[in-house]
Amino acid sequence: MPNDRMHPLFDLLRRLDAGRWHYTMSRHRPDSILVSITFVGERAEIDVFEDGHMEVSRFLGHEDVLGGADLAWRLLEDHHDAVTD
């Protein structure tokens, strides 16, 4: 049962810990903390804001191996080109 006085970030972390799910936290914006969670076949990003609201993005897909080192280098090149254009 969530604690009404608990900030939603701490409620989220408590639930993730209770479920024994692996997650990472990072900060890319001054007003939110990003919690990234990886499940089998899915990744989720939950931005938790200072005011307590959350924004969730889900990335669904398979976990097939699509290539090796050549694909890794090509991905980096493709994304580098997109940033430098």
MOPAC internal coordinates of N, CA, C and O (Angstrom, degrees):
PM7 1SCF
backbone

  N    0.0000 0     0.00 0     0.00 0    0    0    0
  C    1.4534 1     0.00 0     0.00 0    1    0    0
  C    1.5235 1   108.14 1     0.00 0    2    1    0
  O    1.2310 1   119.68 1   -55.37 1    3    2    1
  N    1.3319 1   118.21 1   124.63 1    3    2    1
  C    1.4656 1   119.77 1  -179.28 1    5    3    2
  C    1.5224 1   111.84 1   -67.08 1    6    5    3
  O    1.2310 1   121.41 1   -33.78 1    7    6    5
  N    1.3002 1   114.91 1   146.22 1    7    6    5
  C    1.4602 1   122.28 1   175.87 1    9    7    6
  C    1.5223 1   107.17 1   -86.12 1   10    9    7
  O    1.2310 1   119.24 1   -57.58 1   11   10    9
  N    1.3317 1   119.05 1   122.42 1   11   10    9
  C    1.4589 1   122.26 1  -176.69 1   13   11   10
  C    1.5285 1   112.67 1   -61.75 1   14   13   11
  O    1.2310 1   120.10 1   155.36 1   15   14   13
  N    1.3170 1   117.42 1   -24.64 1   15   14   13
  C    1.4631 1   120.40 1  -179.50 1   17   15   14
  C    1.5225 1   112.19 1   -90.92 1   18   17   15
  O    1.2310 1   119.95 1   170.85 1   19   18   17
  N    1.3335 1   117.70 1    -9.15 1   19   18   17
  C    1.4543 1   121.79 1  -178.66 1   21   19   18
  C    1.5284 1   109.36 1   -79.30 1   22   21   19
  O    1.2310 1   120.40 1   -45.53 1   23   22   21
  N    1.3279 1   116.84 1   134.47 1   23   22   21
  C    1.4622 1   119.71 1   176.00 1   25   23   22
  C    1.5261 1   108.25 1   -62.99 1   26   25   23
  O    1.2310 1   119.43 1   -38.61 1   27   26   25
  N    1.3330 1   118.69 1   141.39 1   27   26   25
  C    1.4558 1   121.35 1  -178.30 1   29   27   26
  C    1.5336 1   114.22 1   -54.54 1   30   29   27
  O    1.2310 1   119.46 1   150.10 1   31   30   29
  N    1.3300 1   118.64 1   -29.90 1   31   30   29
  C    1.4618 1   120.01 1   177.59 1   33   31   30
  C    1.5252 1   110.28 1   -60.43 1   34   33   31
  O    1.2310 1   120.40 1   134.67 1   35   34   33
  N    1.3225 1   116.83 1   -45.33 1   35   34   33
  C    1.4555 1   120.14 1  -178.08 1   37   35   34
  C    1.5269 1   111.34 1   -71.16 1   38   37   35
  O    1.2310 1   120.26 1   146.41 1   39   38   37
  N    1.3240 1   117.12 1   -33.59 1   39   38   37
  C    1.4618 1   120.25 1   175.15 1   41   39   38
  C    1.5276 1   109.60 1   -63.78 1   42   41   39
  O    1.2310 1   120.32 1   135.28 1   43   42   41
  N    1.3336 1   117.00 1   -44.72 1   43   42   41
  C    1.4650 1   121.59 1   178.37 1   45   43   42
  C    1.5316 1   110.25 1   -59.94 1   46   45   43
  O    1.2310 1   120.02 1   132.01 1   47   46   45
  N    1.3318 1   117.56 1   -47.99 1   47   46   45
  C    1.4666 1   120.64 1  -179.11 1   49   47   46
  C    1.5203 1   111.42 1   -62.78 1   50   49   47
  O    1.2310 1   120.17 1   140.29 1   51   50   49
  N    1.3177 1   117.29 1   -39.71 1   51   50   49
  C    1.4652 1   121.23 1   177.69 1   53   51   50
  C    1.5222 1   110.62 1   -60.13 1   54   53   51
  O    1.2310 1   120.77 1   136.03 1   55   54   53
  N    1.3275 1   116.14 1   -43.97 1   55   54   53
  C    1.4694 1   119.78 1  -179.71 1   57   55   54
  C    1.5264 1   111.25 1   -68.14 1   58   57   55
  O    1.2310 1   120.06 1   139.92 1   59   58   57
  N    1.3317 1   117.49 1   -40.08 1   59   58   57
  C    1.4660 1   120.25 1   177.53 1   61   59   58
  C    1.5238 1   110.81 1   -63.24 1   62   61   59
  O    1.2310 1   120.60 1   136.52 1   63   62   61
  N    1.3250 1   116.45 1   -43.48 1   63   62   61
  C    1.4620 1   120.35 1   178.48 1   65   63   62
  C    1.5313 1   110.99 1   -63.27 1   66   65   63
  O    1.2310 1   120.22 1   137.97 1   67   66   65
  N    1.3232 1   117.19 1   -42.03 1   67   66   65
  C    1.4631 1   121.07 1   179.63 1   69   67   66
  C    1.5254 1   110.86 1   -62.88 1   70   69   67
  O    1.2310 1   120.17 1   144.16 1   71   70   69
  N    1.3238 1   117.28 1   -35.84 1   71   70   69
  C    1.4616 1   121.90 1   178.35 1   73   71   70
  C    1.5183 1   113.24 1   -81.93 1   74   73   71
  O    1.2310 1   120.85 1   174.56 1   75   74   73
  N    1.3187 1   115.98 1    -5.44 1   75   74   73
  C    1.4688 1   123.09 1  -179.37 1   77   75   74
  C    1.5223 1   112.00 1    58.59 1   78   77   75
  O    1.2310 1   120.94 1  -144.17 1   79   78   77
  N    1.3513 1   115.82 1    35.83 1   79   78   77
  C    1.4494 1   121.39 1   176.89 1   81   79   78
  C    1.5264 1   109.78 1   -87.68 1   82   81   79
  O    1.2310 1   121.08 1   -35.54 1   83   82   81
  N    1.3154 1   115.54 1   144.46 1   83   82   81
  C    1.4527 1   120.67 1   177.29 1   85   83   82
  C    1.5301 1   108.51 1   -82.59 1   86   85   83
  O    1.2310 1   120.97 1   -44.80 1   87   86   85
  N    1.3154 1   115.75 1   135.20 1   87   86   85
  C    1.4616 1   120.75 1   177.84 1   89   87   86
  C    1.5226 1   109.03 1  -148.88 1   90   89   87
  O    1.2310 1   121.57 1   -19.59 1   91   90   89
  N    1.3162 1   114.60 1   160.41 1   91   90   89
  C    1.4573 1   121.09 1   172.95 1   93   91   90
  C    1.5225 1   107.58 1  -128.69 1   94   93   91
  O    1.2310 1   121.65 1   -25.15 1   95   94   93
  N    1.3182 1   114.46 1   154.85 1   95   94   93
  C    1.4586 1   119.92 1   176.63 1   97   95   94
  C    1.5242 1   107.97 1  -120.73 1   98   97   95
  O    1.2310 1   121.11 1   -36.72 1   99   98   97
  N    1.3073 1   115.47 1   143.28 1   99   98   97
  C    1.4584 1   121.00 1   176.50 1  101   99   98
  C    1.5139 1   108.67 1  -148.26 1  102  101   99
  O    1.2310 1   121.81 1   -11.61 1  103  102  101
  N    1.2895 1   114.13 1   168.39 1  103  102  101
  C    1.4693 1   118.95 1  -178.53 1  105  103  102
  C    1.5225 1   108.20 1  -132.63 1  106  105  103
  O    1.2310 1   121.10 1   -63.80 1  107  106  105
  N    1.3168 1   115.50 1   116.20 1  107  106  105
  C    1.4617 1   122.23 1  -179.47 1  109  107  106
  C    1.5262 1   111.79 1  -117.41 1  110  109  107
  O    1.2310 1   120.97 1   170.18 1  111  110  109
  N    1.3263 1   115.76 1    -9.82 1  111  110  109
  C    1.4589 1   122.00 1  -178.77 1  113  111  110
  C    1.5257 1   107.86 1  -135.01 1  114  113  111
  O    1.2310 1   119.93 1   -28.70 1  115  114  113
  N    1.3074 1   117.74 1   151.30 1  115  114  113
  C    1.4659 1   119.02 1  -177.74 1  117  115  114
  C    1.5293 1   114.15 1   -72.57 1  118  117  115
  O    1.2310 1   120.06 1   164.89 1  119  118  117
  N    1.3480 1   117.50 1   -15.11 1  119  118  117
  C    1.4625 1   119.90 1  -174.76 1  121  119  118
  C    1.5253 1   114.32 1  -112.32 1  122  121  119
  O    1.2310 1   120.40 1  -168.82 1  123  122  121
  N    1.3550 1   116.84 1    11.18 1  123  122  121
  C    1.4665 1   117.97 1  -179.08 1  125  123  122
  C    1.5223 1   111.27 1  -152.87 1  126  125  123
  O    1.2310 1   121.84 1   -16.99 1  127  126  125
  N    1.3241 1   114.09 1   163.01 1  127  126  125
  C    1.4594 1   122.42 1   172.43 1  129  127  126
  C    1.5220 1   106.45 1  -120.41 1  130  129  127
  O    1.2310 1   120.77 1   -47.19 1  131  130  129
  N    1.3298 1   116.13 1   132.81 1  131  130  129
  C    1.4592 1   121.80 1  -179.40 1  133  131  130
  C    1.5240 1   108.95 1   -95.76 1  134  133  131
  O    1.2310 1   120.80 1   -55.88 1  135  134  133
  N    1.3238 1   116.08 1   124.12 1  135  134  133
  C    1.4639 1   122.07 1   175.07 1  137  135  134
  C    1.5273 1   105.94 1  -108.29 1  138  137  135
  O    1.2310 1   120.51 1   -61.76 1  139  138  137
  N    1.3361 1   116.62 1   118.24 1  139  138  137
  C    1.4640 1   122.46 1   179.84 1  141  139  138
  C    1.5139 1   108.87 1  -105.97 1  142  141  139
  O    1.2310 1   120.57 1   -51.11 1  143  142  141
  N    1.3259 1   116.51 1   128.89 1  143  142  141
  C    1.4574 1   122.76 1  -177.18 1  145  143  142
  C    1.5248 1   108.21 1  -124.35 1  146  145  143
  O    1.2310 1   120.67 1   -42.46 1  147  146  145
  N    1.3282 1   116.33 1   137.54 1  147  146  145
  C    1.4557 1   120.96 1   177.81 1  149  147  146
  C    1.5159 1   109.62 1  -117.59 1  150  149  147
  O    1.2310 1   121.18 1   -57.27 1  151  150  149
  N    1.3282 1   115.34 1   122.73 1  151  150  149
  C    1.4521 1   123.01 1   173.54 1  153  151  150
  C    1.5289 1   107.11 1  -113.32 1  154  153  151
  O    1.2310 1   119.72 1    -9.31 1  155  154  153
  N    1.3062 1   118.14 1   170.69 1  155  154  153
  C    1.4623 1   120.68 1   175.68 1  157  155  154
  C    1.5232 1   108.00 1   -66.57 1  158  157  155
  O    1.2310 1   120.50 1   -60.75 1  159  158  157
  N    1.3154 1   116.65 1   119.25 1  159  158  157
  C    1.4563 1   121.44 1   178.21 1  161  159  158
  C    1.5083 1   115.75 1    77.69 1  162  161  159
  O    1.2310 1   120.08 1  -172.15 1  163  162  161
  N    1.3255 1   117.45 1     7.85 1  163  162  161
  C    1.4613 1   119.97 1  -178.48 1  165  163  162
  C    1.5226 1   110.42 1  -155.76 1  166  165  163
  O    1.2310 1   121.79 1   -35.24 1  167  166  165
  N    1.3112 1   114.19 1   144.76 1  167  166  165
  C    1.4575 1   121.02 1   172.15 1  169  167  166
  C    1.5160 1   106.30 1  -128.70 1  170  169  167
  O    1.2310 1   120.78 1   -37.28 1  171  170  169
  N    1.3246 1   116.12 1   142.72 1  171  170  169
  C    1.4619 1   120.47 1   178.89 1  173  171  170
  C    1.5178 1   109.16 1  -130.32 1  174  173  171
  O    1.2310 1   121.19 1   -36.72 1  175  174  173
  N    1.3082 1   115.32 1   143.28 1  175  174  173
  C    1.4660 1   122.58 1   174.30 1  177  175  174
  C    1.5198 1   107.26 1  -121.02 1  178  177  175
  O    1.2310 1   121.29 1   -55.41 1  179  178  177
  N    1.3187 1   115.14 1   124.59 1  179  178  177
  C    1.4635 1   120.51 1  -179.93 1  181  179  178
  C    1.5152 1   108.19 1  -119.80 1  182  181  179
  O    1.2310 1   120.84 1   -67.21 1  183  182  181
  N    1.3272 1   115.99 1   112.79 1  183  182  181
  C    1.4634 1   121.34 1   173.93 1  185  183  182
  C    1.5183 1   107.48 1   -86.80 1  186  185  183
  O    1.2310 1   120.49 1   -58.14 1  187  186  185
  N    1.3350 1   116.67 1   121.86 1  187  186  185
  C    1.4638 1   121.62 1   177.18 1  189  187  186
  C    1.5261 1   106.61 1  -108.47 1  190  189  187
  O    1.2310 1   120.61 1   -58.86 1  191  190  189
  N    1.3165 1   116.45 1   121.14 1  191  190  189
  C    1.4566 1   122.20 1  -174.00 1  193  191  190
  C    1.5239 1   111.53 1   -94.86 1  194  193  191
  O    1.2310 1   121.17 1   -17.59 1  195  194  193
  N    1.3184 1   115.37 1   162.41 1  195  194  193
  C    1.4705 1   122.24 1   179.67 1  197  195  194
  C    1.5207 1   112.15 1   -51.97 1  198  197  195
  O    1.2310 1   120.73 1   139.84 1  199  198  197
  N    1.3270 1   116.20 1   -40.16 1  199  198  197
  C    1.4700 1   119.84 1  -176.89 1  201  199  198
  C    1.5250 1   112.67 1   -79.88 1  202  201  199
  O    1.2310 1   120.28 1   179.91 1  203  202  201
  N    1.3381 1   117.07 1    -0.09 1  203  202  201
  C    1.4558 1   121.41 1   175.74 1  205  203  202
  C    1.5146 1   115.65 1    97.17 1  206  205  203
  O    1.2310 1   119.62 1   168.04 1  207  206  205
  N    1.3451 1   118.33 1   -11.96 1  207  206  205
  C    1.4671 1   117.16 1   179.47 1  209  207  206
  C    1.5232 1   109.79 1   -76.60 1  210  209  207
  O    1.2310 1   121.00 1   -22.61 1  211  210  209
  N    1.3218 1   115.70 1   157.39 1  211  210  209
  C    1.4607 1   122.45 1  -177.86 1  213  211  210
  C    1.5174 1   110.16 1  -124.66 1  214  213  211
  O    1.2310 1   121.41 1   -32.36 1  215  214  213
  N    1.3185 1   114.90 1   147.64 1  215  214  213
  C    1.4598 1   121.95 1   171.79 1  217  215  214
  C    1.5213 1   106.51 1  -126.21 1  218  217  215
  O    1.2310 1   120.77 1   -51.39 1  219  218  217
  N    1.3370 1   116.13 1   128.61 1  219  218  217
  C    1.4589 1   121.54 1  -173.41 1  221  219  218
  C    1.5241 1   110.38 1  -118.02 1  222  221  219
  O    1.2310 1   121.08 1   -46.04 1  223  222  221
  N    1.3395 1   115.54 1   133.96 1  223  222  221
  C    1.4616 1   122.34 1   171.78 1  225  223  222
  C    1.5231 1   107.37 1  -119.13 1  226  225  223
  O    1.2310 1   120.90 1   -45.08 1  227  226  225
  N    1.3345 1   115.88 1   134.92 1  227  226  225
  C    1.4691 1   121.14 1   178.07 1  229  227  226
  C    1.5131 1   109.25 1  -116.90 1  230  229  227
  O    1.2310 1   121.21 1   -40.58 1  231  230  229
  N    1.3173 1   115.29 1   139.42 1  231  230  229
  C    1.4552 1   122.39 1   178.76 1  233  231  230
  C    1.5214 1   106.88 1  -124.19 1  234  233  231
  O    1.2310 1   120.95 1   -72.96 1  235  234  233
  N    1.3349 1   115.78 1   107.04 1  235  234  233
  C    1.4546 1   122.23 1  -176.69 1  237  235  234
  C    1.5178 1   109.55 1  -100.79 1  238  237  235
  O    1.2310 1   120.83 1   -36.81 1  239  238  237
  N    1.3067 1   116.01 1   143.19 1  239  238  237
  C    1.4556 1   118.93 1   178.06 1  241  239  238
  C    1.5077 1   111.43 1   177.15 1  242  241  239
  O    1.2310 1   121.71 1     2.79 1  243  242  241
  N    1.2925 1   114.32 1  -177.21 1  243  242  241
  C    1.4493 1   120.42 1   179.10 1  245  243  242
  C    1.5290 1   108.84 1   -97.09 1  246  245  243
  O    1.2310 1   121.28 1    -6.61 1  247  246  245
  N    1.3185 1   115.16 1   173.39 1  247  246  245
  C    1.4606 1   119.67 1  -177.91 1  249  247  246
  C    1.5275 1   111.11 1  -117.42 1  250  249  247
  O    1.2310 1   120.48 1  -149.53 1  251  250  249
  N    1.3289 1   116.69 1    30.47 1  251  250  249
  C    1.4563 1   119.97 1   178.93 1  253  251  250
  C    1.5205 1   110.21 1   -67.07 1  254  253  251
  O    1.2310 1   121.01 1   -34.85 1  255  254  253
  N    1.3182 1   115.68 1   145.15 1  255  254  253
  C    1.4634 1   120.50 1   173.00 1  257  255  254
  C    1.5197 1   106.54 1   -76.44 1  258  257  255
  O    1.2310 1   120.51 1   -55.80 1  259  258  257
  N    1.3287 1   116.63 1   124.20 1  259  258  257
  C    1.4611 1   121.28 1  -174.65 1  261  259  258
  C    1.5206 1   113.40 1  -104.61 1  262  261  259
  O    1.2310 1   119.68 1   172.02 1  263  262  261
  N    1.3099 1   118.21 1    -7.98 1  263  262  261
  C    1.4549 1   120.12 1  -179.44 1  265  263  262
  C    1.5070 1   110.89 1   172.13 1  266  265  263
  O    1.2310 1   121.31 1    11.42 1  267  266  265
  N    1.3115 1   115.10 1  -168.58 1  267  266  265
  C    1.4564 1   121.57 1  -179.18 1  269  267  266
  C    1.5148 1   110.76 1  -124.75 1  270  269  267
  O    1.2310 1   121.24 1    36.24 1  271  270  269
  N    1.3255 1   115.24 1  -143.76 1  271  270  269
  C    1.4649 1   121.09 1  -176.23 1  273  271  270
  C    1.5289 1   111.92 1   -57.67 1  274  273  271
  O    1.2310 1   120.47 1   140.08 1  275  274  273
  N    1.3342 1   116.70 1   -39.92 1  275  274  273
  C    1.4722 1   119.10 1  -179.11 1  277  275  274
  C    1.5281 1   110.87 1   -58.65 1  278  277  275
  O    1.2310 1   120.12 1   138.05 1  279  278  277
  N    1.3159 1   117.38 1   -41.95 1  279  278  277
  C    1.4630 1   120.97 1   178.84 1  281  279  278
  C    1.5266 1   110.39 1   -67.05 1  282  281  279
  O    1.2310 1   120.08 1   139.99 1  283  282  281
  N    1.3245 1   117.45 1   -40.01 1  283  282  281
  C    1.4675 1   120.36 1   178.26 1  285  283  282
  C    1.5222 1   110.47 1   -59.03 1  286  285  283
  O    1.2310 1   120.41 1   132.83 1  287  286  285
  N    1.3275 1   116.81 1   -47.17 1  287  286  285
  C    1.4775 1   120.34 1  -178.83 1  289  287  286
  C    1.5306 1   110.47 1   -65.16 1  290  289  287
  O    1.2310 1   120.55 1   140.76 1  291  290  289
  N    1.3443 1   116.55 1   -39.24 1  291  290  289
  C    1.4645 1   120.07 1  -179.90 1  293  291  290
  C    1.5307 1   110.57 1   -65.36 1  294  293  291
  O    1.2310 1   120.25 1   138.73 1  295  294  293
  N    1.3298 1   117.13 1   -41.27 1  295  294  293
  C    1.4677 1   120.11 1   177.28 1  297  295  294
  C    1.5261 1   111.28 1   -59.56 1  298  297  295
  O    1.2310 1   120.89 1   134.79 1  299  298  297
  N    1.3347 1   115.90 1   -45.21 1  299  298  297
  C    1.4639 1   119.38 1   179.26 1  301  299  298
  C    1.5219 1   111.25 1   -62.61 1  302  301  299
  O    1.2310 1   120.65 1   137.23 1  303  302  301
  N    1.3223 1   116.35 1   -42.77 1  303  302  301
  C    1.4693 1   119.81 1   178.12 1  305  303  302
  C    1.5205 1   111.19 1   -62.77 1  306  305  303
  O    1.2310 1   120.35 1   134.88 1  307  306  305
  N    1.3313 1   116.94 1   -45.12 1  307  306  305
  C    1.4664 1   120.92 1  -179.46 1  309  307  306
  C    1.5253 1   111.22 1   -60.14 1  310  309  307
  O    1.2310 1   120.51 1   136.63 1  311  310  309
  N    1.3172 1   116.63 1   -43.37 1  311  310  309
  C    1.4623 1   119.51 1  -177.88 1  313  311  310
  C    1.5191 1   111.16 1   -76.71 1  314  313  311
  O    1.2310 1   119.72 1   150.77 1  315  314  313
  N    1.3058 1   118.14 1   -29.23 1  315  314  313
  C    1.4486 1   120.78 1   175.14 1  317  315  314
  C    1.5175 1   109.76 1   -65.93 1  318  317  315
  O    1.2310 1   120.63 1   136.73 1  319  318  317
  N    1.3347 1   116.39 1   -43.27 1  319  318  317
  C    1.4638 1   120.29 1   178.62 1  321  319  318
  C    1.5204 1   110.87 1   -61.55 1  322  321  319
  O    1.2310 1   119.90 1   141.79 1  323  322  321
  N    1.3220 1   117.80 1   -38.21 1  323  322  321
  C    1.4637 1   121.27 1   179.92 1  325  323  322
  C    1.5287 1   111.27 1   -66.08 1  326  325  323
  O    1.2310 1   120.24 1   146.26 1  327  326  325
  N    1.3123 1   117.14 1   -33.74 1  327  326  325
  C    1.4764 1   121.23 1  -179.27 1  329  327  326
  C    1.5239 1   110.44 1   -77.04 1  330  329  327
  O    1.2310 1   119.95 1   145.41 1  331  330  329
  N    1.3138 1   117.70 1   -34.59 1  331  330  329
  C    1.4599 1   119.94 1  -175.40 1  333  331  330
  C    1.5189 1   113.86 1   -89.50 1  334  333  331
  O    1.2310 1   119.92 1   174.22 1  335  334  333
  N    1.3428 1   117.76 1    -5.78 1  335  334  333
  C    1.4731 1   119.74 1   178.57 1  337  335  334
  C    1.5066 1   111.52 1   -75.02 1  338  337  335
  O    1.2310 1   120.10 1   180.00 1  339  338  337

